[in-house]
Amino acid sequence: MSDTPPTKSHGRLSIKASAIPRDLMKEPRVIKGAWTARIITLFPEAFPGILDLSLTGKARDFGLWQLETFDLRTFGIGKHRNVDDTPAGGGAGMVLRADVVDAAITAADAGRPRDLWPVIYLSPRGKPFDQATAQRLATCDGITVLCGRFEGVDQRVLDHYQVEEISLGDFVLTGGEIAATALIDATVRLLPGVLGNDASTEEESFSQGLLEHPHYTRPAVWNDLAIPEVLQSGNHGAIATWREGQAEEITKARRPDLWAAHQRRKSPKP
């Protein structure tokens, strides 16, 4: 007989009985069908971390998204729960074993829908992460994120699960946990209801292929520097034009790659 308490459905809200006292004011809601991030990591204590603060934390409290961690060490081999071994062919460092990672992904995959749920591995050799990728992941049912360590992961398990490799940039971290946090934060904020104002995501950097325009607020004059007059004019058309012009100038100066792509999109097709 299982000692696992039954789960009861209460509308979309899933309620699980527990013999352990809980602070109900701090316990995140669990809403059936909410976007979910499942994280495979050697350091589950790293989560939720900053994801439990500000808007992402409030959204998790309200059940707009869920977070589950899977401790890779529990799937380790032998008495010492080994998760890695020396690289085939020799070389420095250690490599995460295919059988260990396979067991972890199988556990993380349990009960998840087979469509719209990618398995992601944070890797310097992956496709660069961008706003378009965050928008795509936000339309999924959820994601499973594998946080690497050491020299990397046995290629066979990546191929077997058709894992999507994503890179945060041209640099190397000691592990995938920081990158996973950034990826999840960028994605969660795009989920319906998280920001509370859809216009916020429509006007920010990269959403239109440009960097964002400058922002100003009170006081109107600070250190003898005044807010641009157009922003205080009340002329919304003029303000929109100014902001677009500023975004174009900043993008052209700071990100020639984005500016070139923006120009190509604006050019009429032959």
LOTI-398901 format. One line per 10 residues: number of its first residue (from 1); their letters; for each residue x, y, z of C-alpha. Coordinates in steps of 0.25 Angstrom, whole numbers, padded with zeros to 4 digits. Example, Ala and Ser with C-alpha at 12.3 -4.5 7.8 and 13.67 -1.06 7.14 Angstrom:
2
1	AS	0049,-0018,0031 ~ 0055,-0004,0029
END
This chain:
270
1	MSDTPPTKSH	0000,0000,0000 ~ 0005,0014,-0004 ~ 0008,0024,0007 ~ 0006,0035,-0003 ~ -0006,0043,0001 ~ -0017,0045,-0010 ~ -0018,0057,-0018 ~ -0032,0063,-0020 ~ -0036,0072,-0031 ~ -0043,0085,-0027
11	GRLSIKASAI	-0047,0091,-0040 ~ -0033,0095,-0047 ~ -0027,0096,-0033 ~ -0020,0083,-0029 ~ -0020,0080,-0014 ~ -0011,0069,-0008 ~ -0013,0065,0007 ~ 0000,0065,0015 ~ 0003,0061,0030 ~ 0014,0071,0030
21	PRDLMKEPRV	0009,0085,0035 ~ 0010,0096,0025 ~ 0009,0111,0025 ~ -0003,0112,0016 ~ 0001,0127,0013 ~ 0014,0123,0007 ~ 0010,0110,0000 ~ 0009,0113,-0015 ~ -0004,0109,-0021 ~ -0004,0097,-0031
31	IKGAWTARII	-0013,0099,-0043 ~ -0016,0088,-0052 ~ -0010,0091,-0066 ~ -0001,0103,-0062 ~ 0012,0105,-0069 ~ 0023,0096,-0062 ~ 0038,0097,-0061 ~ 0044,0083,-0057 ~ 0059,0085,-0054 ~ 0069,0073,-0053
41	TLFPEAFPGI	0081,0078,-0045 ~ 0092,0074,-0035 ~ 0088,0086,-0027 ~ 0073,0086,-0025 ~ 0075,0096,-0013 ~ 0078,0106,-0024 ~ 0064,0107,-0027 ~ 0054,0115,-0027 ~ 0064,0125,-0023 ~ 0062,0139,-0029
51	LDLSLTGKAR	0050,0133,-0037 ~ 0042,0133,-0024 ~ 0043,0148,-0023 ~ 0036,0160,-0030 ~ 0026,0157,-0041 ~ 0031,0143,-0044 ~ 0030,0139,-0029 ~ 0016,0145,-0028 ~ 0012,0138,-0041 ~ 0016,0125,-0035
61	DFGLWQLETF	0009,0128,-0022 ~ -0004,0130,-0030 ~ -0002,0117,-0038 ~ 0001,0123,-0052 ~ 0013,0114,-0053 ~ 0020,0103,-0045 ~ 0034,0099,-0042 ~ 0039,0085,-0039 ~ 0053,0080,-0037 ~ 0059,0066,-0039
71	DLRTFGIGKH	0072,0064,-0031 ~ 0082,0057,-0041 ~ 0090,0051,-0030 ~ 0078,0042,-0026 ~ 0079,0035,-0039 ~ 0094,0032,-0037 ~ 0101,0019,-0038 ~ 0106,0010,-0027 ~ 0108,0013,-0012 ~ 0113,0027,-0015
81	RNVDDTPAGG	0103,0031,-0025 ~ 0113,0034,-0036 ~ 0107,0043,-0047 ~ 0120,0045,-0055 ~ 0132,0037,-0061 ~ 0144,0040,-0069 ~ 0143,0044,-0083 ~ 0144,0033,-0094 ~ 0157,0035,-0102 ~ 0164,0042,-0090
91	GAGMVLRADV	0164,0057,-0087 ~ 0162,0066,-0075 ~ 0150,0067,-0066 ~ 0138,0057,-0064 ~ 0125,0055,-0072 ~ 0111,0053,-0067 ~ 0107,0038,-0070 ~ 0096,0035,-0080 ~ 0089,0024,-0071 ~ 0089,0034,-0060
101	VDAAITAADA	0083,0046,-0068 ~ 0074,0036,-0075 ~ 0068,0032,-0062 ~ 0066,0046,-0058 ~ 0059,0051,-0071 ~ 0050,0038,-0070 ~ 0046,0043,-0056 ~ 0044,0057,-0060 ~ 0036,0053,-0072 ~ 0026,0044,-0064
111	GRPRDLWPVI	0012,0049,-0066 ~ 0016,0061,-0075 ~ 0009,0063,-0089 ~ 0017,0058,-0100 ~ 0015,0070,-0109 ~ 0019,0084,-0106 ~ 0029,0080,-0095 ~ 0043,0081,-0100 ~ 0055,0076,-0092 ~ 0066,0087,-0092
121	YLSPRGKPFD	0081,0086,-0088 ~ 0088,0099,-0085 ~ 0101,0098,-0093 ~ 0111,0108,-0099 ~ 0110,0101,-0112 ~ 0095,0102,-0113 ~ 0086,0112,-0121 ~ 0087,0126,-0115 ~ 0075,0129,-0106 ~ 0067,0141,-0110
131	QATAQRLATC	0053,0147,-0108 ~ 0047,0139,-0119 ~ 0052,0126,-0112 ~ 0046,0131,-0099 ~ 0033,0134,-0106 ~ 0032,0120,-0113 ~ 0035,0114,-0099 ~ 0024,0122,-0093 ~ 0014,0115,-0102 ~ 0018,0101,-0098
141	DGITVLCGRF	0011,0093,-0087 ~ 0025,0094,-0080 ~ 0039,0091,-0081 ~ 0049,0081,-0075 ~ 0063,0087,-0073 ~ 0076,0079,-0071 ~ 0086,0087,-0063 ~ 0100,0082,-0067 ~ 0113,0081,-0059 ~ 0127,0077,-0061
151	EGVDQRVLDH	0131,0075,-0076 ~ 0117,0072,-0081 ~ 0107,0061,-0083 ~ 0109,0048,-0091 ~ 0104,0051,-0105 ~ 0096,0038,-0107 ~ 0086,0043,-0097 ~ 0085,0056,-0103 ~ 0082,0050,-0117 ~ 0073,0039,-0111
161	YQVEEISLGD	0063,0050,-0105 ~ 0066,0060,-0116 ~ 0070,0070,-0106 ~ 0069,0085,-0110 ~ 0083,0091,-0107 ~ 0082,0106,-0103 ~ 0093,0116,-0100 ~ 0092,0129,-0092 ~ 0104,0134,-0098 ~ 0119,0132,-0103
171	FVLTGGEIAA	0124,0129,-0089 ~ 0125,0117,-0079 ~ 0119,0116,-0066 ~ 0122,0105,-0055 ~ 0108,0099,-0057 ~ 0095,0101,-0064 ~ 0087,0106,-0051 ~ 0089,0121,-0054 ~ 0086,0120,-0068 ~ 0073,0112,-0065
181	TALIDATVRL	0069,0123,-0056 ~ 0071,0133,-0066 ~ 0063,0125,-0077 ~ 0052,0122,-0068 ~ 0051,0137,-0063 ~ 0050,0142,-0077 ~ 0040,0131,-0081 ~ 0031,0132,-0069 ~ 0029,0148,-0070 ~ 0023,0145,-0084
191	LPGVLGNDAS	0012,0136,-0078 ~ -0002,0142,-0078 ~ -0005,0150,-0065 ~ 0009,0150,-0060 ~ 0012,0164,-0063 ~ -0002,0169,-0063 ~ 0000,0178,-0075 ~ 0002,0171,-0088 ~ 0007,0185,-0094 ~ 0019,0184,-0085
201	TEEESFSQGL	0025,0172,-0093 ~ 0021,0178,-0106 ~ 0029,0191,-0105 ~ 0042,0185,-0098 ~ 0055,0182,-0104 ~ 0055,0171,-0115 ~ 0040,0170,-0116 ~ 0040,0178,-0129 ~ 0054,0174,-0133 ~ 0060,0187,-0127
211	LEHPHYTRPA	0066,0191,-0114 ~ 0057,0199,-0105 ~ 0056,0214,-0104 ~ 0061,0222,-0092 ~ 0052,0224,-0080 ~ 0050,0236,-0071 ~ 0042,0239,-0058 ~ 0041,0249,-0047 ~ 0047,0259,-0044 ~ 0046,0267,-0057
221	VWNDLAIPEV	0060,0273,-0055 ~ 0071,0265,-0048 ~ 0085,0270,-0047 ~ 0082,0281,-0057 ~ 0077,0270,-0067 ~ 0063,0271,-0071 ~ 0053,0261,-0077 ~ 0052,0262,-0092 ~ 0041,0272,-0095 ~ 0033,0263,-0104
231	LQSGNHGAIA	0031,0253,-0093 ~ 0024,0264,-0085 ~ 0016,0270,-0097 ~ 0004,0261,-0096 ~ 0005,0258,-0111 ~ 0004,0243,-0111 ~ 0007,0243,-0126 ~ 0019,0251,-0125 ~ 0024,0243,-0113 ~ 0022,0230,-0121
241	TWREGQAEEI	0030,0235,-0132 ~ 0041,0240,-0123 ~ 0042,0227,-0116 ~ 0043,0219,-0129 ~ 0054,0228,-0134 ~ 0062,0227,-0121 ~ 0060,0212,-0122 ~ 0066,0212,-0136 ~ 0077,0221,-0133 ~ 0081,0212,-0120
251	TKARRPDLWA	0080,0199,-0128 ~ 0088,0205,-0140 ~ 0099,0209,-0131 ~ 0100,0198,-0121 ~ 0095,0186,-0128 ~ 0098,0186,-0143 ~ 0094,0172,-0145 ~ 0080,0175,-0140 ~ 0079,0188,-0148 ~ 0083,0180,-0161
261	AHQRRKSPKP	0072,0170,-0158 ~ 0062,0181,-0155 ~ 0066,0187,-0169 ~ 0064,0174,-0176 ~ 0050,0172,-0170 ~ 0046,0186,-0174 ~ 0051,0185,-0189 ~ 0041,0181,-0199 ~ 0043,0167,-0204 ~ 0047,0165,-0219
END
